[in-house]
Amino acid sequence: MTDHYLDNNGKDLRRFCLFALLLACASCGIQPLVMQGNYLTYEHPFTDAGAESARANAEWECKTRKQVAVRTGGACSLTLCTTHFQCMEPAEAKQYQQ
């Protein structure tokens, strides 16, 4: 009897480890603090990278609903920001986007 993980010179085991690592890192980015209906609220560091990560995640969340993310507001302290987005239909979102 052969060990399945040793078949193909260990490729199956490496693929499994890579999959597990990618799955673990999927939750590493900024996630919504509150997600209720079409409204998303993020808490992120007061940095350009933090704001970009929140925007990218909001766009992804809305895209899964076939909508677009529109930033509706937010506030920052010296270290932390809270940013609000709303998922909207593309035609409706045009009047709010710049």
C-alpha positions as CSV (number, residue, x, y, z in Angstrom):
1,M,0.0,0.0,0.0
2,T,1.4,3.4,-0.9
3,D,0.9,6.6,1.0
4,H,-1.3,9.0,-1.0
5,Y,0.6,12.1,0.2
6,L,3.9,10.7,-1.2
7,D,2.5,10.1,-4.7
8,N,3.6,12.6,-7.3
9,N,6.7,13.4,-5.3
10,G,4.6,15.2,-2.6
11,K,2.8,17.5,-5.0
12,D,-0.6,16.7,-3.4
13,L,0.7,17.7,0.1
14,R,2.2,20.9,-1.2
15,R,-1.0,21.8,-3.0
16,F,-2.9,21.2,0.2
17,C,-0.5,23.3,2.2
18,L,-0.7,26.1,-0.3
19,F,-4.5,26.0,-0.3
20,A,-4.6,26.1,3.5
21,L,-2.3,29.1,3.6
22,L,-4.3,30.9,1.0
23,L,-7.5,30.2,2.9
24,A,-5.9,31.4,6.1
25,C,-4.8,34.6,4.5
26,A,-8.2,35.3,2.9
27,S,-9.3,36.8,6.2
28,C,-6.1,38.8,6.7
29,G,-7.4,42.0,5.0
30,I,-9.7,44.5,6.4
31,Q,-13.2,43.1,6.9
32,P,-16.4,45.1,7.5
33,L,-16.9,46.0,11.1
34,V,-20.7,46.2,10.4
35,M,-22.5,44.7,7.4
36,Q,-26.2,45.3,7.4
37,G,-28.2,45.1,4.2
38,N,-26.5,47.2,1.6
39,Y,-24.5,49.2,4.2
40,L,-20.9,48.5,5.1
41,T,-18.8,50.1,7.9
42,Y,-15.1,49.6,8.1
43,E,-12.6,50.4,10.8
44,H,-9.1,50.8,9.5
45,P,-5.7,52.4,10.2
46,F,-5.4,56.1,9.3
47,T,-3.2,55.4,6.3
48,D,-3.6,55.5,2.6
49,A,-3.2,51.7,2.6
50,G,-5.9,51.2,5.2
51,A,-8.3,53.4,3.2
52,E,-7.5,51.5,0.0
53,S,-8.0,48.2,1.7
54,A,-11.4,49.2,3.0
55,R,-12.4,50.5,-0.4
56,A,-11.2,47.4,-2.2
57,N,-13.1,45.1,0.2
58,A,-16.3,47.2,-0.1
59,E,-16.0,47.0,-3.9
60,W,-15.6,43.2,-3.7
61,E,-18.5,42.8,-1.3
62,C,-20.8,44.9,-3.5
63,K,-19.6,43.3,-6.7
64,T,-20.8,39.9,-5.4
65,R,-24.3,41.5,-5.3
66,K,-23.8,42.9,-8.9
67,Q,-23.7,46.4,-7.4
68,V,-21.1,49.1,-6.9
69,A,-19.7,50.6,-3.7
70,V,-20.3,54.2,-2.9
71,R,-18.5,55.9,0.0
72,T,-21.1,57.6,2.1
73,G,-19.0,59.1,4.9
74,G,-16.6,58.5,7.6
75,A,-14.4,60.1,10.3
76,C,-10.8,59.7,11.5
77,S,-8.9,60.1,14.7
78,L,-5.1,60.4,14.7
79,T,-4.7,56.7,14.3
80,L,-8.0,55.1,13.2
81,C,-10.7,55.7,10.7
82,T,-14.3,54.6,10.3
83,T,-15.6,54.6,6.7
84,H,-19.1,53.9,5.5
85,F,-20.1,52.5,2.1
86,Q,-23.4,51.6,0.5
87,C,-23.9,49.0,-2.2
88,M,-26.0,50.5,-5.0
89,E,-27.2,49.7,-8.5
90,P,-24.8,51.1,-11.0
91,A,-27.4,53.6,-12.5
92,E,-28.2,54.9,-9.1
93,A,-24.6,55.2,-8.0
94,K,-23.6,57.5,-10.9
95,Q,-25.2,60.5,-9.2
96,Y,-23.1,60.0,-6.1
97,Q,-19.8,59.2,-7.7
98,Q,-17.3,61.8,-8.8
